Amino acid sequence: MTVFWAGRAWLDGRVADDVRVRCDEAGRVAAVEAGVGSEDGDRRLPGVVYPGGVNAHSHAFHRLLRGRTHDGGGSFWTWRELMYREAARLTPESYQRIATAVYAEMVAAGWTSVAEFHYVHHQPDGTRYAEPHAMELALARAARAAGIRLTLLDTCYLSSGFGAPLTERQARFGDGSAEAWLERLAALRTRVAQEYPPGEVSVGAALHSVRAVPVQALDVAAAGIAAFGAAMPLHVHLSEQPAENEACLAETGFTPTELLAEHGLLGPRLSAVHATHLTRTDIELLGAASATIVMCPSTEADLGDGIGPAHALRAAGATIALGSDQHVLLDPLVEARMLEQGERLASGRRGRFSPAELVAAMTIGGAASTGLEVGEIRVGAFCDLIAIDPDSLRTAGSEDAQLVMSATSADVLEVVVGGVTRVANGVHAVLGPLSGVARTLASVAR
């Protein structure tokens, strides 16, 4: 058993003094005490200790686009053309290398869990690899090497738009039918369960978007997902662009949210990603369903998507989580801060989300999205911790409970995942100095 001690730590929505956390051999918190001194043998953590961040939406290979898509302005759709180019050159070997570096960057920044929205399943021409789960297992190996907890969201992607087949560039994303996707998903779940401990790598489901899953396939997908049990998470890109809403209305007579409701896909297991352009009815439906909404503020700003109605969604009953999506930046603290800043810009008012509510979005919101026992320092949860420097140039003078409003990933001093220190003082426990991770990212982006 490992015992950590922190002079200050985030417990139950506030900062407590002199906290001891006992971590068992399975990497879970066995006991938490506040107001106690350290003992010989305790592992002393620096700064102010918070639960690890839970990144509820990632496309690992999109990291290759950082700082490379801005010439000439462009739009979401021109950005997508560059994304297709990068997707076309991925192999299981290169994807593992890229994802290992990206996940290591995440861990160093303070993300200790990630939900990977994965749709690059097959060879570029759409045929299966000899190992049918080659791309998925590459991501699992990458997560293990980086020391991050992975929820692999295997994605159903069947059409390029309402009534349109996949394009040549999208061929490797598809399985041909919802039935074939469900069959492969079931086999992947079995394979991962055989090779990885519970909570280290788990498999969930995703529908890419309502435009990428034909209406007639939604019922098949819904029935198949339900058969996996209520604990299995389901994610979907939802109403990211006005054009998606317009096309959905024209084709079906429903908004994307209403279409999901018609096919029984709204509920507590659902995480709607972006949810930027919603009607009042959409907001009420998602709230009544107790769905989780995964906001990705840095990506939504980068792509010009708009500012989603996070405050209204929370008021309606939805849970708010955060994701880094295309990894414009990998920083849970800045991502959380941008959620509040977006609300301030849209509403002209401050305090739409309190610091404690931003910490919750960064941690327990993602736990709701992934179904993992993470995001809190409590008995039974995985022992995932980040230590934040309260005395840096950015944070000096800040209240410990408001570090989410001033700190950045540069202030993350140490990261613990499953009771094991993964990164400390700029050095990854397995991969070495983070400068080496940066060199990997630079080389594969060329």
C-alpha positions in Angstrom: 0.0 0.0 0.0 1.2 3.5 -0.9 0.4 6.4 1.3 0.4 10.0 0.0 0.4 13.1 2.1 -0.5 16.6 1.0 -0.5 19.8 2.9 -3.6 20.9 1.0 -5.9 18.8 -1.2 -9.3 19.1 -2.9 -11.9 17.0 -0.9 -15.7 17.2 -1.4 -15.6 20.5 -3.3 -13.2 22.4 -1.1 -9.5 22.5 -0.1 -8.7 20.6 3.1 -5.5 20.8 5.1 -3.1 18.0 5.9 -4.6 15.1 3.9 -3.4 11.5 3.9 -4.5 9.2 1.1 -3.9 5.5 1.3 -3.8 3.7 -2.1 -4.2 -0.1 -2.3 -2.5 -2.5 -4.6 -5.3 -2.2 -7.2 -4.6 1.6 -7.5 -7.7 2.6 -5.6 -8.1 4.9 -2.6 -8.4 2.8 0.5 -8.7 5.6 3.1 -8.7 9.4 3.2 -7.9 11.4 6.3 -7.8 15.2 6.7 -6.2 17.2 9.5 -3.5 14.6 10.2 0.3 14.9 10.0 2.6 13.0 7.8 4.3 9.8 8.9 7.6 8.1 8.1 7.2 6.4 4.8 4.5 8.7 3.5 5.0 10.0 -0.1 4.7 13.8 0.3 3.1 15.5 -2.7 4.0 19.2 -3.5 1.6 22.1 -3.9 -2.1 21.7 -3.8 -3.4 18.3 -4.8 -6.5 17.9 -6.9 -8.2 14.8 -8.5 -6.8 14.1 -11.9 -8.6 15.6 -14.9 -10.9 13.4 -17.0 -10.6 14.2 -20.7 -14.0 13.2 -22.1 -13.3 13.7 -25.8 -10.1 13.1 -27.7 -9.1 12.4 -31.3 -5.5 11.5 -30.8 -4.3 11.9 -34.3 -5.8 15.4 -34.6 -2.8 16.5 -32.5 -0.9 16.4 -35.9 -2.9 19.4 -37.0 -1.8 21.8 -34.2 -0.4 25.0 -35.6 -0.8 23.8 -39.2 -4.3 24.8 -40.3 -4.4 28.6 -40.1 -3.1 29.9 -43.4 -5.7 31.6 -45.4 -8.3 31.5 -42.7 -10.4 28.6 -43.8 -13.5 27.0 -42.2 -14.5 23.9 -40.3 -14.9 22.1 -43.6 -11.4 23.1 -45.0 -9.9 22.0 -41.7 -11.7 18.7 -42.2 -9.9 18.2 -45.5 -6.5 18.4 -43.7 -7.8 16.0 -41.1 -8.6 13.4 -43.8 -5.1 13.7 -45.2 -3.6 12.9 -41.8 -6.1 10.0 -41.2 -5.1 8.5 -44.6 -1.5 8.0 -43.6 -2.0 6.3 -40.2 -0.9 2.8 -39.7 -1.2 0.7 -36.5 2.5 1.3 -35.9 2.5 5.1 -36.5 -0.8 5.5 -34.6 0.7 3.8 -31.6 3.7 6.1 -31.7 1.6 9.2 -32.2 -0.9 8.3 -29.5 1.8 7.4 -27.0 3.3 10.9 -27.3 -0.2 12.6 -27.2 -1.3 10.7 -24.2 2.0 11.4 -22.5 1.5 15.1 -23.2 -2.0 14.7 -21.6 -0.7 13.1 -18.5 2.0 15.8 -18.0 -0.8 18.4 -18.3 -2.9 16.8 -15.6 -5.3 14.7 -17.6 -5.3 11.2 -16.0 -8.1 9.6 -18.0 -9.2 10.0 -21.6 -12.2 9.0 -23.7 -10.8 8.3 -27.2 -13.5 8.9 -29.9 -12.0 6.4 -32.4 -13.1 5.8 -35.9 -10.0 5.0 -37.9 -10.7 1.3 -37.9 -9.5 -0.3 -41.1 -6.9 0.0 -43.9 -7.2 3.0 -46.1 -9.2 1.1 -48.7 -11.7 -0.1 -46.1 -10.5 -3.7 -45.9 -9.7 -5.1 -42.5 -6.3 -5.6 -41.1 -5.2 -9.2 -40.6 -5.5 -8.4 -36.9 -9.1 -6.9 -37.0 -8.5 -4.7 -34.0 -5.0 -3.5 -35.0 -5.8 0.2 -34.7 -7.8 -0.1 -31.5 -5.1 -2.2 -29.8 -2.5 0.3 -30.9 -4.3 3.0 -28.9 -4.6 0.6 -25.9 -0.8 0.0 -25.9 -0.2 3.7 -26.3 -2.3 4.5 -23.2 -0.6 1.9 -21.2 2.9 3.2 -22.1 1.8 6.8 -21.3 0.1 5.7 -18.0 -3.3 7.2 -18.8 -6.6 5.5 -18.1 -8.3 4.9 -21.5 -12.0 4.6 -22.4 -11.9 3.5 -26.1 -15.1 4.7 -27.8 -15.4 2.5 -30.8 -17.3 4.6 -33.3 -20.1 3.8 -35.8 -19.4 5.7 -39.0 -21.5 4.6 -42.0 -22.3 7.6 -44.3 -20.7 10.9 -45.4 -24.0 12.7 -45.0 -27.8 12.1 -45.0 -28.4 9.6 -47.7 -24.8 9.7 -49.0 -22.3 6.8 -48.9 -18.8 7.1 -47.4 -16.3 8.8 -49.6 -13.1 7.2 -50.6 -11.2 9.0 -47.9 -13.7 7.8 -45.3 -13.6 4.2 -46.4 -11.4 3.1 -43.5 -13.9 4.5 -41.0 -16.8 2.3 -41.8 -18.0 -1.3 -41.2 -20.7 -1.4 -43.9 -23.7 -1.7 -41.6 -24.7 -1.1 -38.0 -24.9 -4.9 -37.5 -21.2 -5.3 -38.6 -20.1 -2.5 -36.4 -21.9 -4.1 -33.4 -20.3 -7.4 -34.1 -16.8 -5.9 -34.2 -17.5 -3.9 -31.1 -18.5 -7.0 -29.2 -15.4 -8.8 -30.2 -13.3 -5.8 -29.3 -14.9 -5.6 -25.8 -14.0 -9.2 -25.2 -10.5 -8.8 -26.4 -9.8 -5.8 -24.3 -11.3 -7.4 -21.2 -9.0 -10.4 -21.7 -5.9 -8.3 -22.0 -6.3 -5.3 -19.6 -7.4 -4.9 -16.0 -10.8 -3.2 -15.4 -10.4 0.6 -15.4 -7.1 0.6 -17.2 -8.6 0.2 -20.7 -12.3 -0.1 -21.2 -14.5 0.0 -24.3 -17.5 2.2 -24.9 -19.5 3.0 -28.0 -19.9 6.1 -30.1 -22.1 7.2 -33.1 -20.0 9.7 -35.0 -23.0 12.0 -35.7 -26.6 11.8 -37.0 -25.3 12.6 -40.4 -22.8 9.6 -40.3 -25.3 7.0 -39.1 -28.3 6.5 -41.5 -31.7 6.9 -39.8 -32.6 3.3 -40.5 -29.4 2.2 -38.7 -30.2 4.1 -35.5 -32.7 1.6 -34.2 -30.3 -1.3 -34.9 -27.5 0.6 -33.1 -29.8 1.6 -30.2 -30.9 -2.0 -29.6 -27.3 -3.3 -29.8 -25.9 -0.8 -27.4 -28.8 -1.5 -24.9 -27.8 -5.2 -25.0 -24.4 -4.3 -23.7 -25.9 -3.1 -20.4 -26.6 0.3 -18.9 -23.0 0.8 -17.7 -21.7 1.1 -21.3 -21.1 4.7 -22.3 -22.4 6.1 -25.6 -21.0 9.3 -27.1 -22.1 11.3 -30.2 -21.0 14.5 -31.9 -24.2 16.7 -31.7 -25.1 19.9 -33.4 -21.6 21.1 -33.7 -22.4 23.1 -36.9 -25.6 24.8 -38.0 -25.3 23.0 -41.3 -25.7 19.7 -39.5 -29.0 20.9 -37.9 -30.3 22.2 -41.2 -29.5 19.0 -43.1 -31.1 16.9 -40.3 -34.3 19.0 -40.3 -34.5 18.8 -44.1 -34.0 15.0 -44.1 -36.0 13.9 -41.1 -38.1 16.9 -39.8 -36.2 16.7 -36.5 -33.3 18.4 -34.9 -30.4 16.0 -34.2 -31.3 15.9 -30.5 -35.0 15.2 -31.4 -33.9 12.4 -33.8 -31.9 10.7 -31.0 -34.9 11.0 -28.7 -37.1 9.4 -31.4 -34.8 6.4 -31.5 -34.5 6.0 -27.8 -30.9 7.1 -27.6 -31.2 9.8 -25.0 -30.5 8.9 -21.4 -27.9 9.0 -18.6 -25.4 6.8 -20.6 -25.3 9.4 -23.4 -22.6 12.0 -23.8 -23.4 14.7 -26.4 -20.1 16.3 -27.6 -20.2 20.0 -28.4 -24.0 20.5 -28.4 -23.2 24.1 -29.6 -26.3 24.9 -31.6 -29.4 23.8 -29.7 -33.0 24.8 -29.6 -34.8 25.4 -26.2 -36.5 22.0 -26.8 -33.1 20.3 -27.4 -31.8 21.7 -24.1 -34.9 20.5 -22.2 -34.6 17.0 -23.8 -31.0 16.6 -22.9 -31.5 17.9 -19.4 -34.5 15.7 -18.7 -32.5 12.7 -20.0 -29.7 13.5 -17.4 -27.3 13.3 -20.3 -23.7 14.5 -20.1 -22.6 17.4 -22.4 -18.9 17.3 -23.3 -17.8 20.9 -24.0 -14.4 21.3 -25.8 -13.9 25.1 -25.5 -10.4 25.3 -27.1 -11.5 23.3 -30.2 -14.9 25.1 -30.5 -13.0 28.4 -30.5 -10.4 27.2 -32.9 -12.9 26.0 -35.4 -15.2 28.9 -35.0 -18.0 26.6 -33.9 -19.6 29.0 -31.5 -20.2 29.1 -27.7 -22.5 26.3 -26.6 -25.3 26.8 -24.0 -23.4 25.1 -21.1 -25.1 27.2 -18.3 -28.6 26.5 -19.7 -27.9 22.8 -20.1 -26.7 22.5 -16.6 -29.7 24.3 -15.3 -31.9 21.9 -17.3 -30.3 18.9 -15.5 -27.4 17.9 -17.8 -23.9 17.2 -16.4 -21.1 19.2 -17.9 -17.8 17.5 -18.8 -14.7 18.7 -20.7 -12.7 17.4 -23.6 -9.7 18.5 -25.6 -11.0 17.1 -28.9 -8.4 18.1 -31.6 -5.8 19.1 -28.9 -5.3 22.8 -29.9 -4.0 22.7 -26.4 -3.7 20.0 -23.8 -4.5 21.7 -20.5 -7.4 20.8 -18.3 -7.1 24.0 -16.2 -7.3 26.3 -19.3 -10.1 24.2 -20.8 -12.1 24.6 -17.6 -11.4 28.3 -17.5 -12.4 28.7 -21.1 -15.8 27.2 -20.3 -16.5 30.1 -17.9 -14.9 32.7 -20.2 -17.1 31.6 -23.0 -20.2 32.0 -20.8 -19.0 35.4 -19.8 -18.6 36.5 -23.4 -22.0 35.1 -24.5 -24.0 36.4 -21.5 -22.1 39.5 -20.4 -22.1 38.2 -16.9 -19.4 36.7 -14.6 -19.7 33.7 -12.3 -21.8 31.5 -14.6 -19.7 28.6 -13.3 -18.0 28.9 -9.9 -14.4 27.6 -9.5 -15.7 24.5 -7.7 -18.1 23.9 -10.6 -15.3 24.2 -13.1 -13.2 21.7 -11.1 -16.3 19.4 -11.2 -16.5 19.7 -15.0 -12.8 18.9 -15.3 -13.1 15.8 -13.0 -16.4 14.3 -12.0 -18.2 15.4 -15.2 -15.7 13.3 -17.1 -16.3 10.4 -14.7 -20.0 10.5 -15.5 -19.1 10.5 -19.2 -16.8 7.5 -19.0 -18.5 5.5 -16.3 -15.2 5.2 -14.4 -14.7 5.7 -10.7 -12.4 8.6 -11.1 -12.5 12.4 -10.6 -12.6 12.4 -6.8 -10.3 11.8 -3.9 -12.6 9.3 -2.1 -12.6 5.7 -0.9 -13.1 3.3 -3.8 -12.2 5.7 -6.6 -8.9 5.2 -8.5 -6.0 7.1 -6.9 -5.5 9.6 -9.7 -4.0 12.9 -8.4 -2.4 16.1 -9.7 -0.2 18.4 -7.7 -0.5 22.1 -8.7 2.1 24.8 -7.8 0.3 27.7 -6.0 3.5 29.9 -6.0 4.4 30.2 -9.7 4.4 33.4 -11.6 0.9 32.6 -12.8 -0.6 31.4 -9.5 1.2 33.4 -6.8 -1.4 35.1 -4.6 -4.3 33.0 -5.9 -6.6 31.3 -3.4 -6.0 27.5 -3.3 -9.7 26.9 -4.2 -9.4 29.2 -7.2 -6.3 27.8 -8.8 -8.5 26.7 -11.7 -8.8 30.4 -12.6 -5.1 31.1 -12.7 -3.0 27.9 -13.1 -2.0 26.2 -16.4 -0.5 22.8 -17.2 2.9 24.5 -16.7 2.0 24.5 -13.0 1.4 20.8 -12.7 4.3 19.5 -10.6 3.4 15.8 -10.3 0.8 13.4 -11.7 -0.2 10.2 -10.1 -2.3 7.6 -11.9 -3.5 4.5 -10.1 -1.2 5.3 -7.1 1.9 5.5 -9.3 3.7 8.7 -10.1 3.7 9.0 -13.9 5.2 12.5 -14.4 7.2 14.6 -12.0 9.3 17.7 -12.7 9.0 17.4 -16.5 10.1 13.7 -16.6 7.8 10.8 -17.6 8.4 7.7 -15.5 8.6 5.5 -18.6 9.3 7.8 -21.6 11.8 10.0 -19.9 12.1 13.8 -20.3 9.1 15.4 -22.0 11.5 17.1 -24.4 11.7 13.6 -26.1 7.9 13.4 -26.3 8.0 16.8 -28.1 10.6 15.6 -30.6 8.3 12.6 -31.4 5.4 14.9 -32.0 7.4 17.2 -34.2 8.8 14.3 -36.3 5.5 12.6 -37.0 3.8 15.9 -37.9 6.2 16.4 -40.8 
